[in-house]
Amino acid sequence: MFYSDNQLVKYIGIEIGLRKENFKTSIMKNKKLLFGILFIGLLASSCYTEVIVDDDFIEESPINTALVLESYDLWYVNINKTRGKGEVPFLQRAFTISFDRGIIYANNNLSGLGKIGNGLGIDVGEYATYSGQVEIDHDVDGLWLIEVYALDNNTLELYDPQSNTSYVLEGYQRNNFDYDMVFYDNIHYFLQEYQVWEKTYTSTVGALNEFDAENYLQFFADGGGFFRSSIDAQAVPLTNIQWDYEGDYRIYDVVNDATLKTLTLDYDFLGNDYFELYVINDSTIELYHVSSGTVYEFTGRGYIQYLKSNDGTGKKRSKTNNPVMDVTRQRNM
């Protein structure tokens, strides 16, 4: 097709105008794309405290939910703050859980806490995040879609709509995790993590008393706190221990002293013994016999590892409400 000079000038003008418009549109699209990239980058790099709202649903994006869950190394499951009559089995068992780049870890034992899995515990499943939700694919307990709420800067609520149950998680980094708090808050579980506690030390200071002869203790969860003791010689095989005494035991909190627990052993037909109870390490406890002034150390034998399953190797925690004593610490540390 042929154009006159005027038509050709007009056509060229239209073509230049269209190209200018296309160029402007392209610039706008690139600006929008760049803004989007910058926004996502800022969002992903921002501290999670700028994302959450107190006691509110985390609903902005899956990135925000992941940032919140991964912002602390360890989440302590404060079982006494659980609300609801149902349960999420893997949360009911765990002392701590951790979210690390798609893998969820749990510490189901107090013994080994801070050591196993570089402090995070054992690998129990995988997770993916959505807006205000986390989907957990647990190795044994299956698939769970759980809502995530922020209560404050280091406290979360995980809510399971199916069972109408909420768990409160308190965040810690590994270098400032309060191990003493966890042990003393859950000391009755610690006593049950070993088949037997063997006496390995008796102080030379202290009056003679009948407990001097007892070399083994065994604590059970059944029956509201049942125990057995034995005067068998030390270092015998566990299966050969003959149990000489039994009764009920009870652990007490102490007013204004979070790192002191007291223990009573109420023997059937034989009265009772009263001790101050201290945790030395994750396999050793100390019993201070207040009436005689004698210090005993017991070492755990026959470690019971609570793994992932519901077949008896995965002890579930429940709310505890220890009775309280108003006493003064007698042991001079």
HELIX and SHEET records of a PDB file:
HELIX    1   1 ASP A    5  SER A   45  1                                  41    
HELIX    2   2 TYR A   48  GLU A   50  5                                   3    
HELIX    3   3 PRO A   62  LEU A   69  1                                   8    
HELIX    4   4 ILE A   79  LYS A   81  5                                   3    
HELIX    5   5 PRO A   89  ARG A   93  1                                   5    
HELIX    6   6 ILE A  116  GLY A  119  5                                   4    
HELIX    7   7 ARG A  174  ASN A  176  5                                   3    
HELIX    8   8 TYR A  179  ASP A  185  1                                   7    
HELIX    9   9 ILE A  187  LEU A  191  1                                   5    
HELIX   10  10 GLU A  210  ALA A  213  5                                   4    
HELIX   11  11 ASP A  222  GLY A  224  5                                   3    
HELIX   12  12 LEU A  238  ASN A  240  5                                   3    
SHEET    1   A 9 ASP A  56  PHE A  57  0                                        
SHEET    2   A 9 GLY A 142  ASP A 152 -1                                        
SHEET    3   A 9 GLN A 133  HIS A 138 -1                                        
SHEET    4   A 9 ILE A 122  TYR A 130 -1                                        
SHEET    5   A 9 ILE A 103  ASN A 107 -1                                        
SHEET    6   A 9 THR A  96  ASP A 100 -1                                        
SHEET    7   A 9 LEU A  74  VAL A  77 -1                                        
SHEET    8   A 9 THR A 165  TYR A 172 -1                                        
SHEET    9   A 9 THR A 155  ASP A 160 -1                                        
SHEET    1   B 9 VAL A 324  MET A 325  0                                        
SHEET    2   B 9 TYR A 245  VAL A 254  1                                        
SHEET    3   B 9 PHE A 226  SER A 230 -1                                        
SHEET    4   B 9 TYR A 216  PHE A 219 -1                                        
SHEET    5   B 9 TYR A 194  THR A 202 -1                                        
SHEET    6   B 9 THR A 294  TYR A 303 -1                                        
SHEET    7   B 9 THR A 284  HIS A 289 -1                                        
SHEET    8   B 9 GLY A 271  ASN A 281 -1                                        
SHEET    9   B 9 ASP A 257  TYR A 267 -1                                        
END                                                                             
